[in-house]
Amino acid sequence: MHFFSFIHTTQHLKSIAFRNKSNTIHANKKLLVKGYKYKVYLLHLCTVMLIFDKIPYMRFFILFISIIFLVFCACTKETHPYTNALVHETSPYLLQHAHNPINWQPWSEEILAKATKENKLILFSIGYASCHWCHVMEQETFENEEVAKFMNTHFINVKVDREEHPDIDKTYLKAVQMMTGNAGWPLHCITLPNGEPVWGGTYFTKEQWMNALEQIVKIHDSNPNETAQFAKKVANDIQKWNTFSSDTLLNLSKISLKEIQSKWKKKLDLVNGGQQEEEKFPRSTNYRFLLRYAVLEKDSVLLNYVHTTLRMIAEKGLYDHIEGGFTRYTTDKAWQIPHFEKMLYTNAQLISSYSLAYQTQKNENYKTVVYETLNFIKKQWLRNDHLLYASLNADSFNEKNELEEGAYYTWRKETLQQVLGSDFDLFSKYFNLHSSTNIISEENPEEKYVLTKKHDDASFMNLYHLTEDQLKAKVNTWKTILLNERKKRNLPQTDTKVLTAWNALMLKAYTDAYKTFGDEQIKTQAVQTATAIKNKLISKEWKVLRSLNNPEIDGFLEDYAYLIDSFLSMYQITFDSQWLYDAKSLTTYVLEHFYSHTNNLFTFSEINSKGLHFEEFDVEDGIMPSANSVMSHNLLQLGHYFGNDDFLQKSKIMLLRNIPDIIEYPNLYANWLDLLLHLSQPYYEVVICGKDAHEKARALQQNYLPNMLLCGSTSDSELPLLKNRFNEGKTLIYVCVNRTCKQPTERIEKAIELMK
């Protein structure tokens, strides 16, 4: 069978498997890696200690019991029939596979040499801890001894946590997309010993998997030259993706944003919000640009689209109406049924989105969403050192002690009737329990519901003749009751990785929320998290870690880019110039170690890093903004702050290198379009000097001013924008464009007027 037809066939089988797959899998002790049971016992013990700590003599008794417990744990050792090299890793995802019979190995630069020496194909299996289908495939396939024997005989088997190694993930995600037309997780790619891809796919049943592997081995053994030719073609095609425009002299004023926007509008779902797609992902970078463009051009259709999208995300199934926080995406186009994992990066970006949107439309629901999500994050992910964990799993143990996707979040009608009593009827109308669209599986006779809202609060109050206070009281009571009911359930497992890029996005979220709401507690949290990042994730030489848990993995471009962006935002809410200088130092490191003078862009991995021989440039804005687009914004801001024309020129050239793709695929280049607005519209340098600089800055930042670069000080400063502008008796606001300033004012309203 030819490689192309073989790939098509296996993908068809995979799609059939997805349609027939149950949402429930049985609990397995191998998921309880590293004594998970004992962690639960210890948690209960800690709870008892907190309760009885103040009772005389009780703390000594509890201490004695604790010592006995710890000795018991030390002496009790779980036995496993199989243990592989992943047992030494720190990633929860890799540890979940540490006792598979497959000889999994973690990724390292030695893998290619090992495969070459043994003359074996490499099998990359890529996923992440909160991935539901990754767990399903592990139990169905990777725990099977027959499968393991075949894989161990014919392949070097590499298990990759995509969140630790986004470089590996990006390369093979692109390869599988090119070979099959789609890709996702779990992601699988078989390569030659040099890492060049020959075959790939996502989820497979055990039978499909074995059939695919057997045919791959047969084809490769019978005709290795054909395999090598196909792999070389895919590798060359991957490199062709890194082709950029050579026209760096293009006049930006000739680019028609209206034409670009007209093309983009055809892809928007104006009814449900989001893009026209069968599964809905929140795309915060897109909403940021579209909001700005709609306000600038007074485009009521586009403005309504952005707010419709945010309203649907907040009112339907993506949002957790009981505890706050968002899941990663929904499996339908109306935002009803979520895929239940919660990711730090999703929540961080949506906090920023709702904070910015609140500035344009003082919608109190937006504020509620921000504060509830911040509270969820504080409760579930914020560590004692003010860094943050990565995610919550989609699966948890249900009442039958089976792992079930969404078990923690979904509700049976009978349960709700029992706990809510006479309030159930109104509750069911508020959360739309009379519709089948929010039943997690219509084939499931138990009919578990996801809570979604059919009406916004104003419409609901009118329909059911409630005052605002009455509805708030009802909703708060319902949430309290259901939260107490949830506490009886098993919480999904937390992925305890601390990732620099995602922590930086959360730091940016804190600063965006503070700018909008002026809440000093949020600012305090931002300072604490920023300080922890600086102390624990950055070396004295400005080298950044990818993960606190695994210091052997160097930071990637997104780690640096998001960090610089968040430090710039930290300066804007504190006027502490150290954050500005730290951002500049990190940028200097990035220019030294990531900048490609050939492409005038930054590579995703350090230029001299070892490993796969694919040069990756992250330029497309997806669920997160591309690392290069963020760096272009960083260079623009730093160029203005420090009067550095080289930074400004690099930022502009980066944009120009991507112009053809920006025009052709605007929905994939939203952050670049935002930069284009900065360069084609007035970009205001706003300087506040004087003893009341913080107060005036707080008042100014609560307004929607996306084209404003803020700089300030309560004393003399040598920063170029601040030099010789401090006045002991007054707090003056200077509004400048390209270092030329208008007459300073003491009034916030006047300063805003000068920017319009």
ZAMARGU-4260 file (C-alpha; in steps of 0.2 Angstrom, whole numbers, plus 5000, padded with zeros to 4 digits):
<rodrens>
0) 5000/5000/5000 | 5007/5017/4996 | 5010/5029/5010 | 4997/5042/5005 | 4983/5030/5003
5) 4988/5021/5019 | 4987/5038/5029 | 4970/5042/5021 | 4963/5024/5027 | 4970/5025/5044
10) 4963/5043/5047 | 4946/5037/5041 | 4946/5022/5054 | 4951/5035/5067 | 4936/5046/5064
15) 4924/5031/5065 | 4932/5026/5082 | 4929/5044/5088 | 4910/5043/5084 | 4908/5026/5093
20) 4919/5030/5108 | 4911/5030/5126 | 4915/5045/5137 | 4918/5033/5152 | 4933/5022/5155
25) 4936/5011/5170 | 4948/5017/5184 | 4965/5010/5183 | 4978/5009/5197 | 4992/5014/5185
30) 4984/5031/5184 | 4988/5032/5202 | 5006/5036/5199 | 5018/5040/5214 | 5006/5035/5228
35) 4991/5046/5223 | 4981/5036/5236 | 4992/5042/5250 | 4991/5060/5244 | 4972/5059/5247
40) 4975/5052/5264 | 4987/5065/5268 | 4975/5079/5262 | 4962/5072/5274 | 4975/5072/5288
45) 4979/5090/5285 | 4961/5095/5286 | 4959/5086/5303 | 4975/5095/5309 | 4968/5112/5304
50) 4951/5109/5313 | 4959/5102/5329 | 4975/5113/5330 | 4968/5125/5343 | 4962/5111/5355
55) 4974/5109/5370 | 4985/5093/5368 | 4977/5089/5352 | 4991/5095/5341 | 5003/5083/5349
60) 4992/5069/5346 | 4990/5074/5328 | 5009/5076/5326 | 5011/5058/5333 | 4998/5051/5321
65) 5007/5061/5306 | 5023/5053/5310 | 5016/5036/5311 | 5007/5039/5294 | 5023/5045/5286
70) 5033/5030/5292 | 5019/5019/5285 | 5020/5028/5268 | 5039/5026/5268 | 5038/5008/5271
75) 5024/5004/5259 | 5030/5002/5241 | 5018/4999/5227 | 5024/4986/5215 | 5022/4986/5196
80) 5025/4973/5184 | 5033/4985/5172 | 5043/5001/5174 | 5051/5011/5161 | 5063/5027/5160
85) 5048/5039/5162 | 5048/5035/5181 | 5062/5047/5183 | 5053/5062/5175 | 5044/5076/5184
90) 5030/5078/5171 | 5013/5071/5178 | 5009/5066/5160 | 5025/5056/5158 | 5023/5048/5175
95) 5006/5042/5170 | 5015/5031/5157 | 5030/5026/5168 | 5022/5008/5171 | 5017/5004/5154
100) 5025/4988/5147 | 5032/4999/5132 | 5050/5005/5134 | 5045/5023/5134 | 5059/5036/5134
105) 5059/5054/5137 | 5064/5066/5123 | 5083/5070/5123 | 5095/5074/5110 | 5103/5057/5112
110) 5087/5049/5104 | 5092/5052/5086 | 5109/5044/5089 | 5101/5029/5098 | 5089/5026/5083
115) 5103/5028/5071 | 5114/5016/5080 | 5100/5003/5082 | 5093/5007/5064 | 5076/5009/5071
120) 5061/5020/5067 | 5057/5033/5081 | 5039/5033/5087 | 5034/5049/5095 | 5018/5049/5106
125) 5014/5067/5111 | 5001/5073/5123 | 4997/5082/5140 | 4991/5078/5157 | 4973/5084/5155
130) 4970/5076/5138 | 4955/5064/5139 | 4959/5054/5124 | 4977/5052/5129 | 4971/5043/5144
135) 4959/5033/5134 | 4972/5027/5122 | 4985/5023/5136 | 4972/5011/5144 | 4966/5003/5128
140) 4982/5002/5119 | 4998/5006/5129 | 4995/4995/5143 | 4993/4980/5132 | 5008/4968/5132
145) 5005/4962/5114 | 5006/4980/5108 | 5021/4984/5119 | 5031/4969/5112 | 5028/4974/5094
150) 5033/4993/5098 | 5048/4988/5108 | 5054/4977/5095 | 5053/4989/5080 | 5053/5006/5087
155) 5063/5018/5098 | 5047/5024/5108 | 5047/5042/5114 | 5034/5049/5125 | 5033/5069/5125
160) 5024/5081/5136 | 5019/5094/5123 | 5019/5107/5136 | 5037/5104/5141 | 5043/5102/5123
165) 5032/5113/5112 | 5046/5113/5099 | 5044/5094/5096 | 5025/5096/5096 | 5025/5111/5084
170) 5036/5101/5072 | 5026/5085/5071 | 5009/5093/5073 | 5013/5102/5057 | 5020/5086/5049
175) 5004/5076/5053 | 4993/5091/5047 | 5002/5090/5030 | 5001/5071/5029 | 4983/5069/5034
180) 4974/5086/5034 | 4971/5087/5052 | 4980/5084/5069 | 4977/5085/5088 | 4981/5075/5104
185) 4986/5062/5107 | 4998/5065/5092 | 5008/5051/5085 | 5022/5053/5072 | 5034/5039/5066
190) 5050/5046/5059 | 5067/5040/5052 | 5081/5039/5064 | 5086/5057/5059 | 5068/5063/5064
195) 5061/5066/5047 | 5042/5061/5047 | 5035/5046/5038 | 5018/5043/5045 | 5007/5051/5058
200) 4989/5052/5066 | 4980/5055/5082 | 4969/5043/5092 | 4968/5025/5087 | 4959/5010/5094
205) 4971/4995/5099 | 4966/4986/5083 | 4969/5001/5072 | 4985/5005/5080 | 4992/4988/5078
210) 4987/4987/5060 | 4995/5004/5056 | 5011/4999/5064 | 5012/4982/5056 | 5010/4990/5039
215) 5022/5004/5042 | 5036/4991/5047 | 5031/4980/5032 | 5032/4995/5020 | 5049/5001/5028
220) 5057/4984/5028 | 5052/4980/5010 | 5057/4997/5003 | 5067/5008/5014 | 5071/5020/5000
225) 5053/5024/4997 | 5051/5028/5015 | 5066/5039/5015 | 5060/5048/4999 | 5043/5051/5007
230) 5051/5057/5023 | 5063/5069/5014 | 5048/5077/5005 | 5038/5080/5021 | 5054/5087/5029
235) 5056/5099/5014 | 5038/5104/5014 | 5040/5108/5033 | 5054/5120/5029 | 5044/5128/5015
240) 5032/5134/5028 | 5047/5145/5034 | 5046/5156/5018 | 5043/5174/5021 | 5041/5190/5011
245) 5057/5199/5005 | 5048/5215/5002 | 5054/5225/5018 | 5051/5242/5009 | 5032/5241/5007
250) 5023/5256/5012 | 5011/5251/5026 | 4999/5265/5021 | 4995/5255/5005 | 4988/5240/5015
255) 4969/5241/5016 | 4963/5235/5033 | 4945/5237/5027 | 4948/5224/5013 | 4957/5212/5025
260) 4943/5214/5037 | 4930/5211/5024 | 4938/5194/5020 | 4939/5190/5038 | 4921/5193/5042
265) 4916/5179/5030 | 4924/5167/5043 | 4915/5174/5058 | 4900/5166/5066 | 4889/5182/5069
270) 4875/5172/5077 | 4885/5161/5090 | 4901/5171/5091 | 4918/5164/5087 | 4923/5157/5070
275) 4913/5146/5059 | 4918/5129/5065 | 4910/5114/5072 | 4921/5115/5088 | 4923/5132/5097
280) 4939/5137/5104 | 4941/5154/5113 | 4953/5165/5103 | 4957/5179/5114 | 4970/5187/5102
285) 4957/5188/5089 | 4945/5197/5100 | 4958/5209/5106 | 4961/5215/5088 | 4943/5214/5082
290) 4937/5225/5097 | 4950/5238/5093 | 4946/5239/5075 | 4928/5239/5078 | 4930/5254/5090
295) 4942/5263/5079 | 4931/5261/5063 | 4914/5262/5072 | 4910/5246/5065 | 4894/5241/5074
300) 4892/5224/5066 | 4910/5219/5072 | 4908/5227/5089 | 4892/5217/5091 | 4901/5201/5085
305) 4914/5203/5099 | 4902/5206/5113 | 4891/5192/5107 | 4906/5180/5107 | 4911/5185/5125
310) 4893/5184/5130 | 4891/5167/5123 | 4907/5161/5131 | 4902/5167/5148 | 4884/5161/5147
315) 4886/5144/5139 | 4895/5128/5143 | 4913/5134/5141 | 4911/5144/5158 | 4910/5135/5175
320) 4895/5144/5182 | 4898/5136/5200 | 4916/5139/5203 | 4922/5151/5189 | 4935/5147/5176
325) 4934/5141/5158 | 4937/5125/5150 | 4948/5123/5134 | 4934/5122/5120 | 4917/5116/5116
330) 4913/5101/5105 | 4898/5110/5097 | 4897/5127/5087 | 4885/5135/5100 | 4897/5134/5115
335) 4886/5121/5124 | 4896/5105/5128 | 4914/5108/5134 | 4929/5097/5133 | 4931/5098/5152
340) 4950/5101/5155 | 4954/5118/5162 | 4970/5126/5156 | 4980/5141/5164 | 4983/5149/5147
345) 4965/5149/5142 | 4959/5157/5158 | 4973/5170/5159 | 4969/5176/5141 | 4951/5177/5144
350) 4953/5187/5160 | 4962/5199/5149 | 4949/5199/5136 | 4934/5202/5148 | 4944/5216/5157
355) 4948/5225/5140 | 4930/5223/5134 | 4923/5230/5151 | 4932/5246/5146 | 4922/5248/5131
360) 4905/5242/5138 | 4903/5243/5157 | 4895/5226/5157 | 4894/5220/5175 | 4894/5202/5170
365) 4911/5204/5162 | 4917/5210/5179 | 4909/5195/5188 | 4917/5183/5176 | 4934/5191/5179
370) 4933/5190/5198 | 4925/5173/5198 | 4939/5166/5187 | 4953/5175/5197 | 4945/5167/5213
375) 4945/5149/5204 | 4963/5152/5199 | 4968/5157/5217 | 4959/5142/5224 | 4965/5128/5212
380) 4982/5134/5204 | 4990/5147/5214 | 5005/5140/5224 | 5011/5147/5241 | 5026/5155/5232
385) 5014/5164/5220 | 5018/5154/5204 | 5004/5144/5196 | 5000/5126/5191 | 4996/5122/5173
390) 4979/5113/5171 | 4965/5103/5178 | 4961/5086/5170 | 4945/5083/5160 | 4942/5066/5169
395) 4939/5062/5187 | 4932/5047/5197 | 4913/5046/5197 | 4902/5038/5211 | 4906/5021/5203
400) 4925/5024/5205 | 4926/5025/5186 | 4936/5039/5177 | 4923/5049/5168 | 4925/5065/5157
405) 4916/5079/5165 | 4911/5069/5181 | 4915/5083/5192 | 4906/5097/5182 | 4889/5088/5176
410) 4873/5086/5185 | 4858/5074/5185 | 4841/5082/5186 | 4836/5071/5201 | 4852/5077/5210
415) 4847/5095/5207 | 4829/5092/5212 | 4835/5084/5228 | 4847/5098/5234 | 4837/5113/5227
420) 4820/5108/5233 | 4807/5121/5228 | 4819/5132/5219 | 4823/5119/5206 | 4809/5125/5194
425) 4817/5143/5193 | 4834/5136/5193 | 4830/5124/5178 | 4824/5139/5168 | 4839/5150/5172
430) 4851/5136/5168 | 4841/5129/5153 | 4838/5111/5159 | 4822/5110/5148 | 4833/5109/5132
435) 4842/5094/5126 | 4857/5104/5119 | 4866/5104/5135 | 4865/5086/5139 | 4882/5079/5139
440) 4877/5063/5129 | 4860/5061/5122 | 4863/5042/5120 | 4867/5041/5139 | 4851/5036/5149
445) 4858/5045/5164 | 4856/5062/5155 | 4869/5072/5164 | 4868/5091/5161 | 4880/5105/5158
450) 4874/5121/5166 | 4871/5134/5152 | 4861/5150/5152 | 4848/5153/5138 | 4844/5171/5143
455) 4855/5185/5149 | 4851/5191/5167 | 4841/5207/5161 | 4830/5196/5150 | 4828/5183/5163
460) 4822/5196/5176 | 4810/5203/5164 | 4803/5186/5160 | 4801/5180/5178 | 4797/5197/5186
465) 4812/5197/5197 | 4822/5212/5203 | 4841/5212/5201 | 4844/5210/5220 | 4832/5195/5220
470) 4840/5186/5206 | 4858/5189/5213 | 4852/5182/5229 | 4844/5167/5221 | 4860/5163/5210
475) 4872/5165/5225 | 4861/5153/5235 | 4861/5140/5221 | 4880/5142/5218 | 4883/5139/5237
480) 4872/5124/5237 | 4880/5116/5222 | 4897/5120/5227 | 4894/5111/5243 | 4888/5096/5233
485) 4903/5097/5222 | 4914/5096/5237 | 4908/5078/5239 | 4915/5073/5222 | 4933/5069/5217
490) 4942/5084/5211 | 4950/5081/5194 | 4969/5079/5195 | 4980/5095/5194 | 4995/5095/5182
495) 5007/5103/5194 | 5020/5109/5181 | 5025/5127/5182 | 5027/5133/5165 | 5036/5150/5162
500) 5025/5155/5147 | 5009/5151/5155 | 5014/5160/5171 | 5018/5175/5161 | 5001/5175/5152
505) 4993/5175/5170 | 5004/5189/5176 | 4998/5199/5161 | 4980/5194/5165 | 4983/5201/5183
510) 4990/5218/5176 | 4975/5219/5163 | 4963/5216/5177 | 4971/5229/5188 | 4971/5242/5174
515) 4953/5240/5171 | 4946/5238/5189 | 4960/5247/5200 | 4959/5233/5213 | 4975/5235/5224
520) 4973/5216/5229 | 4975/5211/5211 | 4990/5223/5209 | 4998/5215/5225 | 4996/5198/5217
525) 5004/5203/5201 | 5019/5210/5210 | 5021/5194/5220 | 5019/5183/5205 | 5031/5193/5195
530) 5044/5193/5209 | 5042/5174/5210 | 5045/5172/5191 | 5060/5183/5192 | 5068/5174/5207
535) 5064/5156/5202 | 5062/5155/5183 | 5076/5167/5177 | 5095/5165/5179 | 5107/5179/5182
540) 5112/5178/5164 | 5094/5181/5159 | 5092/5163/5153 | 5074/5157/5156 | 5068/5140/5161
545) 5054/5132/5152 | 5047/5123/5167 | 5052/5125/5186 | 5049/5106/5188 | 5062/5102/5175
550) 5077/5114/5174 | 5085/5104/5161 | 5073/5111/5148 | 5078/5128/5141 | 5065/5141/5138
555) 5058/5143/5121 | 5054/5160/5112 | 5036/5160/5119 | 5043/5159/5137 | 5054/5175/5134
560) 5041/5184/5123 | 5027/5182/5135 | 5038/5186/5150 | 5045/5202/5142 | 5027/5207/5138
565) 5021/5204/5156 | 5036/5214/5163 | 5032/5229/5152 | 5014/5228/5158 | 5021/5227/5176
570) 5030/5243/5174 | 5014/5251/5167 | 5005/5247/5183 | 5019/5251/5196 | 5031/5263/5187
575) 5045/5253/5195 | 5058/5255/5181 | 5067/5239/5186 | 5053/5229/5177 | 5057/5239/5161
580) 5076/5236/5163 | 5072/5218/5166 | 5062/5217/5150 | 5076/5225/5140 | 5089/5213/5147
585) 5078/5198/5142 | 5076/5206/5125 | 5095/5208/5123 | 5096/5189/5127 | 5083/5184/5114
590) 5091/5195/5101 | 5108/5186/5104 | 5102/5168/5105 | 5086/5168/5094 | 5087/5181/5081
595) 5089/5175/5063 | 5097/5188/5052 | 5092/5179/5037 | 5073/5179/5040 | 5073/5195/5052
600) 5063/5184/5064 | 5066/5174/5079 | 5068/5155/5079 | 5057/5146/5092 | 5072/5137/5100
605) 5089/5144/5103 | 5099/5145/5087 | 5113/5134/5093 | 5101/5121/5103 | 5103/5103/5099
610) 5090/5091/5094 | 5078/5090/5079 | 5086/5098/5064 | 5070/5108/5059 | 5071/5127/5060
615) 5054/5133/5067 | 5047/5151/5066 | 5032/5153/5077 | 5022/5167/5067 | 5004/5161/5066
620) 4992/5167/5080 | 4981/5153/5086 | 4974/5149/5103 | 4989/5159/5110 | 4998/5174/5101
625) 5013/5168/5091 | 5029/5171/5099 | 5036/5182/5085 | 5021/5193/5085 | 5023/5196/5104
630) 5041/5200/5101 | 5037/5212/5088 | 5026/5221/5100 | 5039/5220/5113 | 5052/5228/5102
635) 5040/5242/5098 | 5037/5246/5116 | 5055/5245/5121 | 5060/5256/5106 | 5048/5269/5112
640) 5053/5268/5130 | 5072/5269/5127 | 5073/5278/5111 | 5080/5263/5102 | 5078/5265/5083
645) 5085/5248/5080 | 5071/5240/5090 | 5058/5250/5081 | 5065/5245/5064 | 5066/5227/5068
650) 5048/5227/5074 | 5043/5234/5058 | 5053/5222/5047 | 5046/5208/5056 | 5028/5214/5052
655) 5033/5216/5033 | 5040/5199/5032 | 5023/5192/5036 | 5012/5204/5026 | 5007/5192/5012
660) 5001/5179/5024 | 4992/5192/5035 | 4982/5198/5020 | 4978/5181/5014 | 4974/5173/5032
665) 4970/5187/5043 | 4962/5176/5056 | 4979/5168/5059 | 4988/5184/5061 | 4977/5195/5073
670) 4992/5201/5084 | 5001/5206/5068 | 4986/5216/5063 | 4986/5224/5080 | 5004/5229/5077
675) 4999/5236/5060 | 4987/5247/5068 | 5000/5254/5080 | 5011/5258/5065 | 4998/5265/5054
680) 4988/5275/5067 | 4994/5287/5080 | 5003/5278/5094 | 5003/5289/5109 | 5017/5290/5122
685) 5009/5296/5137 | 5020/5302/5151 | 5014/5306/5169 | 5026/5315/5181 | 5023/5321/5198
690) 5018/5315/5216 | 5000/5310/5210 | 5007/5300/5195 | 5000/5283/5202 | 4983/5290/5205
695) 4981/5298/5188 | 4988/5282/5179 | 4975/5271/5188 | 4961/5283/5182 | 4968/5284/5164
700) 4971/5266/5162 | 4952/5262/5166 | 4948/5269/5149 | 4949/5260/5133 | 4965/5267/5125
705) 4974/5252/5115 | 4986/5264/5106 | 4993/5271/5122 | 5011/5268/5129 | 5011/5273/5147
710) 5027/5280/5156 | 5027/5288/5173 | 5037/5293/5189 | 5034/5302/5206 | 5052/5308/5205
715) 5066/5313/5193 | 5071/5299/5181 | 5084/5296/5168 | 5072/5286/5156 | 5072/5295/5139
720) 5053/5299/5140 | 5054/5305/5158 | 5070/5315/5158 | 5068/5333/5163 | 5049/5332/5165
725) 5047/5331/5184 | 5038/5346/5192 | 5039/5346/5211 | 5022/5356/5212 | 5012/5348/5199
730) 5007/5331/5192 | 5008/5334/5173 | 5002/5322/5159 | 5011/5323/5142 | 5003/5316/5127
735) 5016/5313/5113 | 5018/5305/5096 | 5035/5300/5089 | 5043/5310/5103 | 5034/5326/5099
740) 5022/5331/5114 | 5007/5342/5115 | 5004/5355/5129 | 5004/5345/5145 | 4989/5345/5156
745) 4984/5340/5174 | 4967/5334/5169 | 4963/5316/5164 | 4949/5321/5153 | 4960/5333/5143
750) 4973/5319/5141 | 4960/5307/5134 | 4953/5321/5122 | 4971/5323/5115 | 4971/5305/5110
755) 4955/5305/5100
</rodrens>
